[in-house]
Amino acid sequence: MTTHTEAFAQVREHLRPVFENSPDGVYVWLDDDNKTCNDHLAKMFGYTVAEWEAVDDFATAFIAESDRGVYVWNYQNRVVDLQFPVTFRFRALRKDGSDFAAETDMIPLTYGGHVFAYHFVRAVTAG
């Protein structure tokens, strides 16, 4: 089994073409120390990629309190349990504290014995 750091580096490189070409914000999360996103996602949340990667508490920093429970539940019950991808809407938090409506495709991904959360995120408008 590869270490967290090795697995993360390999997955990050493997997904680089998606990160560079997707019209959506994209991120992959292994744990609070091993996560990355594309520039589009970082900007959506008001960060640079380096700032986004440095955030310690993902759910508190990026998910509005009103939707944090459902976000974490989906992660624990769809990703960790390797069930299936799920698409849902939530209130996201920007660096400046403002929030916005967003939708994510949360996809369980395994590599080297590790479980990753692979996400595509887009801002949504009422309509």
Secondary structure, DSSP 8 states (H G I E B T S, - for coil): ---HHHHHHHHHHHHHHHHHH-SSEEEEEEETTEEEE-HHHHHHTT--HHHHHH-S-HHHHHB-HHHHHHHHHHIIIIITTT---EEEEEEEE-TTS-EEEEEEEEEEEEETTEEEEEEEEEE----
